[in-house]
Amino acid sequence: AGRVLSTLRNHWKKSTLGVCLLSWGGSWLYGKHCDNLLRRAACQEAQAFGNQLIPATMPLKKATVFLNPAACKGKARNLFEKNAAPILHLSGMDVTVVKTDYEGQAKKLLELMENTDVIIIAGGDGTVQEVLRELYPGLLGISLWAVFSKIPIGFIPLGKTCTLSQTLYPESTNQVHHIINATLAILKGETVPLDVLQIKGEKEQPVFAVTGLRWGSYRDAGVKVSKYWYLGPLKTKAAHFFSTFKEWPQKRQAALMYLGPTERPPEEPDEKPPRPPLYVRLYRRLRLYWSPPPKEIPQEVAPENWEELNLSTIELSIATRNRQLDLTRTEDFMDICIEADTVSKGQFVNRGSQKMRDPHTCPEGTQCIQASRCILQLPEGTEGSFGIDNEEYEAVPVEVKLLPRKLRFICDPRMREEMLHAAVQ
């Protein structure tokens, strides 16, 4: 024992390093063990779905997975195959995996696909945006939007940024647990209707967003945070601090035109009413033949009441209400937040950290507008970029149109219960 203590004392640096490595290794192995237990429990739950008896005439439920292998720095494929794929296969689904290796592939494959019961997007914010851009505009052109907009969409968060998962699933610090929870939620099939923003420039193909658009200094500083990785927990403040060395105050100027909220129409029934008997249909046709209805006088359409606003702001955001879903709301609108340009450098650095946690938070003094449609005109020579669902696009004049409750996304049943409970209160 004395010799051991003497050795440890004489080589204390090596001893300290060894203890740290052993502690880290033990913690890593314990984490892997816990992940394996989570996978085993999830597979047992999925097998219970797979063991359910179905009639011989009923086909297997078909799921098409759009997987982005490049998500999460190339780790998405491994994450999907280890944590999500076994659950989907054990549940008894007929699973087809489509890798979104090149632009346009998703649209071509979906046009050939028949009888898809569930669409599953496996990736991050960029993957969701790519699938919406590639699939739905193409389907709209061949009059299939109405069909595919009713297919439930599952989201498996595999990317670096997965904003949508904050709406659909409970918060989790463990990535494996988060992926497993999302996959199990797909098996349960509870859905919520989400709004979509159609963002269109003068020439480009429309971009579709489920979160929103950001334009301003906070967004520009946020994308540079990773450059200061060597500063550890101070990297966020450093990125915003160094950005204040540019021309200050940093202002974005534009002209905004917008329309107010629209009244939400009643929910359409999922099932069509049964077809009336033959004698009823004959009677209706004869009645129309002998006493046709009077011709309707065309009514004049009221002109749209556009509001105009010249703005000067440090940041502008146009966001859906998907983060604060209210299933009983009587109006549909998106939130336009125009932040004051009178911000000190200290406030900018502090608010920048808040923006990294919740990009669409609106600090005190922000002008908030509820709109169903807007046109953003930028001065000639405007430089910079928009952030649309965390993807970068050149800042150009755009028209943003709200597509209310356009898609049905699968969510965790607990999240749906929370939404309904909040709506009742």
N, C-alpha and C positions, 0 to 999 in steps of 0.2 A: 504493500500500500504506500509506504514511504517513497519507494522508487517511482511509482506511478505519479504521486504528487510532485515529486522533484522534476520529473520529465515534463509534466504539464506546466510547472512554473517556469522552467527554462525555455520552453517552446510555446509561450502563451499565445503568440500570434497564430501559429498553426492550429493550436487547440481551439481558439475562438472561431477560426474559420471552419474547422471541422464540426464544431457544435452547431454553427449556423447552417451548414450544409445538411447535417443530419436532421435538424428541425424542419428545414424547408422540404427535404425529401419525405419526411414523415407526414407533413401536412399535405403534400402533393398526392402521396399514396392514399391517404385517408379521403381526400376529395374525390379521387378516382373510384374508390370503393363506394362512396355515397352516390356518385353518378350511376354506377352499375346497379345499385339497389333501386334507384329511381326508374331506370330502364326496365328492370325486371318487373316492378309493380305495374308500370304502364303497359307492358306487354301482356300481363295477366288480365288487366282491365280490357285491353283490345281484344283478347281472345274470347272474352265473354260476349262481345259483339259478334265475333266470327262464328261462335257456336250456336247462335240463334237459328232456328229452323225457318226456312222460307219456302213458299210453294214451288213446285217443280216448274211451273209455267212462268215464274217471275225471274227475269234476268238479273245477273249480278249488278250491283251498283258500280258504275264506272266513274273513275276519278282521273283527271288529266292534270299532271303536275308540271308546272313550268319552273324549272330549276335553273338558277344562274350560278354556274360553277365558279365564276370569278368573284362572287360576293364574299365578304369577310376575308379579304386578301387571299382568295383561292382556297379557303377552308370550307366553303359552303357544301361542296359535294360530300366531303367526309362527315360533316355535321349532319347532313340529311340522311346519309346511309346508315349512320350509327344510331341516331336518335328518333328519326321520324319514319323512315321506310319500313322497319319491322312492325311498327304499330299499324300502319296503313294496310300492310299485307295480312297481318293476323286478324284484322277486322273483317276480312272477307271481301274487301273491295277489289275490283279489277282495275289495277293501277297502271297508267301509262306515263312514263317520265319523258318530258321534252326538255332538252337542254337548249337554253336560249344563247347559242354560240354566236349567232350573227343576226344582224338587224333584218327584220322581215320574216324570219323563220316561223315565229309564233303564229303570225296571221295565216300563212299558207297551211300550216298543220291544222289549225282550228277550222279552216274552211273545209278540210277533208274529214274532220272528225264528226262522228254521228253518235247521237244518244249519250252525250256527256251529262252526267248527273251532278258532278262537282268539279269546279275549276280550283286548283290549288296553286298559289304563287309562293315559291320557296326562294327567298332572297331578302333584299333590303328595300329601302324606299325607291332606289333606282329600278329595281326589278318590277315593282308594282307599276311604276310609271311606264316602263317599256311595254308591259303586257297591255295596259289600258290603251296606250298609243297605237300599238300594232294590231291588237285584236278588234277593239270596238269601233274605231272609225271605218275599218275595212268592212266590218259586219254591217255597219250603218248603211254603207253604200249598196249593199245587196239585200236590204230590208230584213235583216235578221237581228237587228238590235233588240227589238221587242222580245225576241225569244231568248237571246243570251243574257239580257239584263236581268232575267228572272232566275238564271242558274246561280245557286249559292257559290260564293267565292271564299275559299279558305286561305289564310295567310300564315305561313310558317316563317318566323323571323330568323333569318340566317345572316343578314348583312350587318355592316358596321353601324348604320343608322336605320332604325325600324320604328319610325314615329307612329305608324298605324297601330302597332301592337299595344300602345298605351291606351287606346280606345277599346280594343277588343279583348285584352287579357289582363289579369291581375299583375301587379308589378312583381318582379322577381330579380334578385341579384345574381342568381345562378343561371347561366346560359342554357345548360342542358335541361334544367327544370322548366325554363321558359319555353323551349322548343317542344318538350314533351306535353306541356299543358296546352299549347296551341294545337298540336296534332290530335290530342284527345278531344278537344273542343270540336274539331272537324267531324269526328265520329258522332258526336251528340247532335250536331246540326242546327243549333239555335242561331238565328240570324237577326241582324239589325240593318235597316236601310241607311246607307251613307250618301251624303251629298258629294258631287263631283264638280270641280271647276274646269270649264273649257277655256283655255287661254290661247288666243290666236293673234298672231302678228299679221302684217299685210301680205306676206308671201309664204311664210312657213306653214307646215302642217300643224294643226292644233295640238297642243300639249294638254294632257289631262292630269289634274292634281286632286288628291283626296285630303291634303292638309292645307296648302296655300302657297302664296307667292310672297317673297320678301325682297326689298330693295332698299339698301342703305348702308350706313357705316358699321352698324353692329354685325350685319351679315358678312361684310367684307373682312372685318377683323376676325370673325369666328372661323372663317375658312383657313386663316393663317396660323391658328393655334398650334396645329401639329408641327409647324416649323420650329417651335420653341420647346420641343419634347425634352430637351436636356435640362430645362428648368423645373421639371417635375410638376408639383401642384401649383406652382406659380406661373405656368405657361399661359393660362387663360388671361390673367391680369397683364402679363407681359405683352401679349399680342395686342390687347386693347390700348395699353399704355404707349407702345411704340407707334401705333396707328395715329395717335394724337399729334405726332411730330409733323404730320402733313398739314396742309392748309386748314386752319381752324377759325371759326366753326365749320364743320363739314355739313354742307346742305345739299339736299336733292330738291330740285324745282321741277314742277310738272303742272299740267292742267288735267283735271279730273271731271268727267261727266258720269252721272250715275242715275239709276232708277231705284225706287224704293222697294221694300219687300213685296212679295206676292202672296195672295191668299192660298193656303194649302188646300188642295182638293181632297175630297173624302177618299179613303182607302178603297181600292178596287178589290172585289172578291177574287181569291185565288182560283176558285172553281167556277166554271161556267154553269148557269142554271140549266136544268134538263130541258131538252127540246120538247115543245108542246106536242100533243097528239095530232094526227093527220087531220081530223075533222076541225080542230081549232084553227090550224093553219089555213085550210080551205075557206072557212068562215071569214077570216081576216082578209084574205085576198079578195073575196067577193064584196065585202064591205068597202074596201078601198076602190074596187072597180066601179060600183054603183054610186058611191059618194066620196069622190076624191077630196083630199084635204085642200083648203084654200092656199093659194100661193103666198109664200111668206115675203114680206117686203124687206129687202136687205137693209140692215141697220148700219149706220155709219160707225166705223171704228174710231173710238176716241184716240186722239193723238197721245203719244207717250210723253209723260211729264218728266223730262230730263232736268236734273239739277247740275249746275256747273260750279266748279271750285278751282281756284288757283292755289297751289299749295307749295310751301317751303318746309321741308322736314328733314330730320336726321335719319329717319327710317319710316318706310311705308310698308304695311303688310295687308294682304288681302287673304282672308282665311275662311275655311268652311266652319260649320258649327259641329263638326264630327267629334271634337274633343269634349264638347259639352252637349251631348245628345239629349234632346227632349222629345220623346216619342209622342207627346200630346200637344206639341206646339201647333198653333193655328196659322202661322205665317212661315214662309221660307225665305231665308236671306243669308248672305255672307257678311262677315265683319271686315270693314275697312278701317284700319287704325293708322292715324297720321300723328306721329310723335313730334313734339315741339322741337324746334331747332336751337332753342336757347338752353343748351346743356353744358355744364362745366366739364372740364377734363376729369375731375374726380368722380362726378356722377357717371360719366361715360364708362370709366373703368369698372365701377361697381355694378352698374346695370348690365355691362357686358357679361359678367359672370352669371347673372340671373338669366340673361338671354340664352346662354349656352345650355341651361337646364330646361328652360321653356321658351323656345324661340318666338312664340306668338304672344308672350305676355305684354300687356300694355301698361306702362308706368303712369303715375299721376300726371295730369296735364295733357294726356293724349286725346285727340279728337277722334271719336268713334262714330262710324256711319254704318247703318244697316242697308244693304243694297242687294238687288237680285241680278244686276248687270251693271258693268261700268266700262268706260273707255279711258285709258291712261295715255295722254299725249305728252311726249318728252320733247324738250327743246332740241333744236338741231345741233349736232355735235356732241350729244350726251354720250359719255363713256361709262364703262362699268358693266356689272352683271346682275341679273335676277337670280335669286335662289328659289326654285320651284320644287317643292318636296325634297329639299336638300340636294337637288341637282342644279348645276350652273348653266345659265343661258344668257346670251347677249341681251343687254338692256335695249329694247326697241319699243315703239308704241304698240300697245296690245289692247284687245277687247277681252274682258273676262266675263263669262256668262255662267251663272249658277244652274246646274242640272240637279234639281232637288230629288233626294231619295232615289238616285238613279241605279245604284247597285246594292245588292244584298250580300253583306259580308258575314261570315260565320264568326260568332264571338263566344266567349266562355259564358255558360249559363249564369254564373254569379254576377258577371258584369251587367247582363241584361236585367237581372233582378234589381241591382242597384239603380239602374236607369229608371225602371218602372217605379221603384220606391221613391226616388227623388222627385219624379213627376207628380206622384200623388201628394207629396208634402207641399 
